[in-house]
Amino acid sequence: LASCDHRTRPTAFTVPRKFKMAAISASMSLSAVAKAKTVRASKRTAVKCSAAKPAFVEKVEKAGKAALSGLAALTLAAGSAQAVTYDELQGLTYLQVKGTGLANTCPVVDTGASGSSIKGGEYDLEKFCMEPTSFTVKEESSFKAGESEFVKTKLMTRLTYTLDGMTGSFKVGSDGSVAVQERDGLDYAPVTVQLPGGERVPFLFTLKEFTGKGNTSQFGGDFVVPSYRGSSFLDPKGRGGSTGYDNAVALPAKSDADELLKENNKNVAALKGSAVFNVAKYDEVTGEIAGVFESIQPSDTDLGSKAPKDVKITGLWYAQLAK
């Protein structure tokens, strides 16, 4: 840049011709685009499209509202759908169930008497369903002499924790005694809950091989709790129960240290749980039976590397008795 004092006048800057032509051309292009947009905008008219809603859509909406209105809501930490009877659930289509949470609920029994009206005999236990409504975990008291208690948790799993389609046997003696045996079905569901302090507790909600005894009003027993992870699961260091490394190969000097013994030796042994079922209603005509349950089972042990926590699950159950 040329420097000039107060006695000299700065030389005027002259724009080259080629830059002038480019600026004029760009200005004309912009004005043309703006003019074209204005013309297109002026030609737009408000168009209202009116089409009749398909008949099947109206039918689905009406049927869904009719089936769900006026029914009691069963809520969990993550929310739950409204309860329906077995016949109402069978009358719903896929579109009516999709996104409502009904697939994660057990049917309810509206009519019927108490469990004492169940006649003696051998029944097939069908469509056995368990729907949890609360999860609590046993924690040690923060006080020195305090006792351990079950604390409320926050559900971290989606609406996929209900056990359904289980089968078994239900025997009723002449004296009113009951013997129940679970055999098969969707009898396990992985669940994760979070404690108030932020710790997450995974566990396998299950009723595998349940064997219960009692009467027509209440029965209970033990069941098997399989390992949350299988023997072929590999931890971050490649160690597993039936495959993988035997120890932490990345730590040669401490691979067989005592403090790593539980981490190296994976344990997938099954544990035990217990459950109690109360019978609230029994419909002799349809064979439907329902009530509430309480189950206590251990949580995940991370393949034996940590002690399990006691998890208490309470909720509703439903089944059908057929001879």
Rosetta blueprint (number, residue, H / E / L):
1 L L
2 A L
3 S L
4 C L
5 D L
6 H L
7 R L
8 T L
9 R L
10 P L
11 T L
12 A L
13 F L
14 T L
15 V L
16 P L
17 R H
18 K H
19 F H
20 K H
21 M H
22 A H
23 A H
24 I H
25 S H
26 A H
27 S H
28 M H
29 S H
30 L H
31 S H
32 A H
33 V H
34 A H
35 K H
36 A H
37 K H
38 T H
39 V H
40 R H
41 A H
42 S H
43 K H
44 R L
45 T L
46 A L
47 V L
48 K L
49 C L
50 S L
51 A L
52 A L
53 K L
54 P L
55 A H
56 F H
57 V H
58 E H
59 K H
60 V H
61 E H
62 K H
63 A H
64 G H
65 K H
66 A H
67 A H
68 L H
69 S L
70 G L
71 L L
72 A L
73 A E
74 L L
75 T L
76 L L
77 A L
78 A L
79 G L
80 S L
81 A L
82 Q E
83 A L
84 V L
85 T E
86 Y H
87 D H
88 E H
89 L H
90 Q H
91 G L
92 L L
93 T L
94 Y H
95 L H
96 Q H
97 V H
98 K L
99 G L
100 T L
101 G L
102 L H
103 A H
104 N H
105 T L
106 C L
107 P L
108 V E
109 V L
110 D L
111 T L
112 G L
113 A E
114 S L
115 G H
116 S H
117 S H
118 I L
119 K L
120 G L
121 G E
122 E E
123 Y E
124 D E
125 L E
126 E E
127 K E
128 F E
129 C E
130 M E
131 E E
132 P E
133 T E
134 S E
135 F E
136 T E
137 V E
138 K E
139 E E
140 E L
141 S L
142 S L
143 F L
144 K L
145 A L
146 G L
147 E L
148 S L
149 E E
150 F E
151 V E
152 K E
153 T L
154 K E
155 L E
156 M L
157 T L
158 R L
159 L L
160 T L
161 Y L
162 T L
163 L E
164 D E
165 G E
166 M E
167 T E
168 G E
169 S E
170 F E
171 K E
172 V E
173 G L
174 S L
175 D L
176 G L
177 S E
178 V E
179 A E
180 V E
181 Q E
182 E E
183 R E
184 D E
185 G E
186 L E
187 D L
188 Y E
189 A E
190 P E
191 V E
192 T E
193 V E
194 Q E
195 L L
196 P L
197 G L
198 G L
199 E L
200 R E
201 V E
202 P E
203 F E
204 L E
205 F E
206 T E
207 L L
208 K E
209 E E
210 F E
211 T E
212 G E
213 K E
214 G E
215 N E
216 T L
217 S L
218 Q E
219 F E
220 G E
221 G E
222 D E
223 F E
224 V E
225 V E
226 P L
227 S L
228 Y L
229 R L
230 G L
231 S L
232 S L
233 F L
234 L L
235 D L
236 P L
237 K L
238 G L
239 R E
240 G L
241 G L
242 S L
243 T L
244 G E
245 Y E
246 D L
247 N L
248 A L
249 V L
250 A L
251 L L
252 P H
253 A H
254 K H
255 S L
256 D L
257 A L
258 D H
259 E H
260 L H
261 L H
262 K H
263 E H
264 N H
265 N L
266 K L
267 N L
268 V L
269 A L
270 A L
271 L E
272 K E
273 G E
274 S E
275 A E
276 V E
277 F E
278 N E
279 V E
280 A E
281 K E
282 Y E
283 D E
284 E L
285 V L
286 T L
287 G L
288 E E
289 I E
290 A E
291 G E
292 V E
293 F E
294 E E
295 S E
296 I E
297 Q E
298 P E
299 S L
300 D L
301 T L
302 D L
303 L L
304 G L
305 S L
306 K L
307 A L
308 P L
309 K L
310 D E
311 V E
312 K E
313 I E
314 T E
315 G E
316 L E
317 W E
318 Y E
319 A E
320 Q E
321 L E
322 A E
323 K L
